[in-house]
């Protein structure tokens, strides 16, 4: 699935044109008075998030939220909604791109599961934007939407043939599956968590 509303934009994060996705996540948030409260997140985009809670917040109030699988985000209360409030996120383009990758992973994780990869814990990449290199030297920008120590799923326009040898960032692997938004890659060898962090940090 795609989180950006406008595929033609070279930098969707700068336009704020995002789709919201349905999720089921839990977290805690802190109001300006420093009080902390539990919450649930049922809908989120890289630009805003619906906070489900019994606690009232004021329009325009600055709120910090720690969300499972997403991490720390912050923003201002845009308006009250049924069962909580809508928080407009304040984040850099890089942070919004990271949130987009994390949400895509969460929304698609069941669809993207590969039988040979289910035993390995998913990793949220520090930087989801990377390059896919083909054996003939051609390179294509892509976005990591699912990552583990044994493989990855990436959002990319082109579709290399199945079993094609590729390099994702600095990781060698082969294409094992096509899906609507891109391809799944199995790494040549199972990597360490440290190697994954280094390969996709920058």
N, C-alpha and C positions, 0 to 999 in steps of 0.2 A: 504494500500500500504506500501511497505518497502523502506526505504531510504538507506539502506546499500547494497552495491553490493555483499558482501561476508557474507552469513549467518553463515558460519563455523567459522568466526573469533570471538574469545572471547571478543575482544575489537575493534570493527570496527573503533571507533573514532581514535584509535592510528594508524591505517593503512591508513586513509584518503580515504578509498574506499566508496564513497558516490554516490548516484544517485542525479541528479538535478531534481527538480520538477517545473512545470509551475505554477506560481502564478500571482496575480495582486495586488501588494502592492505599497504604496507610502512612500516617506521618504525625508530626507535631508542628505546631506553629507558635510563634511568639509575637504578641502585640507590642505596641509602643510602650505600654506600662510594664513591660518585661514579664508579664504573666505568660505561662506556657499551657497549651491545651492540645489534646489529641484531636485528630481529624481523619477524614477519609476523602480520597480523591477518586471521583468517578468519571471525570471528563477533564482533558488537559490538551493544550497545544503548546508549541514553543513560545507562544506569546501571552497566554493566559491560562488560568487554572481555576476550576470550581472547587472551593473548599467546603466540604460538608461538615457542619458542626452546629452545636446548639449555642455556641458563644457568639455574641453580637460584636461586630466591628464597625467602625465609623468610616463613611465614605472618605477616600483620600488617605486613610491611615496606612502607614508603612508596616508591612508584615513580613517576617522571615519564616520560611517553612522548610522543614527537613522531611523529604519524601522518600520512602523505601524505593530502592532501585534507581532513583533519580538524583538524590542528594539535596544539597542546599540551594534553594531559590529564594528570591525576594521580589517584592513588588508593592503596589498600592491597591487598596480596595477600590474597585470601580463601581460596584453596586451590590446591593443585597439580592440574593436569589432564594428560591424556595429551599429551605434546609441549610442555608449558609450564605456564602458571598463569593463574588467573582473577583479574583486577584489578577490585575494586569502586571505581568512580569517585567522587571527592569533587568536587562541582561545585554551583554555584548553580542555581536553577530556570532562570534565563535561559540559562546555559551548557548545561544539559541540553536545553532547547528548541532551541538552536542546533545541538547535536549531532544531535538528532532530525531537523531539517531537512536537515542534511548527509547523514545516512545514508539518508533517504528519497530524496534526489536521487541518491545513488550506486546505491541498489537499483533505482531506476526510470529511470535516465538513458536506457537503450536504448528503453524503452517510450515515454518522453516526448519523444524526439527528434522535432522537426518538420523536414521537408526544408528549409524556407526558413531554418531557424535553425542548421543543423549547422555552418555556416562560422564561427559566433561562439563563442568560448570561454565555458564556464560560469563563473558567479560564485557563490561562497558568500555569501549575504547576511549582513551583520553582525547584523541583527535580522530573523528570519524572520516575525515576527508583524506584520501590517499590516492595512489596511482596503481593501475593494473597494467603490467608490462607483458607483451606477447613475446613468443620465441623469436620473432623476426625484428624485434626492437620497437614495434609500435607501442605507444603508451596512451592510456585513456584515464581521465579523472573518474573517480568513483567515490561512493559513500558507503562505509561499513555500517550494516544494519544488524548484524549478528556475528559474534566473535567468540571463539573458544580456543583452547590450546591446540586443537586438532583441525580447525577449519574456520571458514567465515562465509557469510552471505553478504553480497554487496549489491547496491543499487547502481546500475549502469545501463546505458542505452544499447550498447552493442552486445552481441551474444556469441562468444567464442564457441566453437564446436565442443561437444562433450569429450572429455579426456584430453583437451588441449592443455599443454604445459604453460603455466602463467606464473608471474611473480606479483604478489600483492604487497605493496610497500617493498619490504626486503625479504618476504616470506615466499619460498617456492611452493608450488602446489599444482593441482590439476582441477579442471572444471568437472564437477560431478552431477550438476543439476541446473536446469533453467527454471525460473519462475517468473511471474508477471513483471516484477520490478527489476529483475537482474539475474544473477547467477550464484550458485553455491560452489565453494572451493574447498577441497580437502588438501591440507598442507602435506608436503612430502614426508615430514616427520612430526611427531607430537612435540610441541614446543614447551619450554618452561614458561611460567607466568611472567618471570622477569624479562625473558626474550620478547614476549608479546608486548609488555609495557614499553620496552625500548623501541621496538619496531614501529609502534603506532602512537608514540608520544608527541612527535613533532608534525 
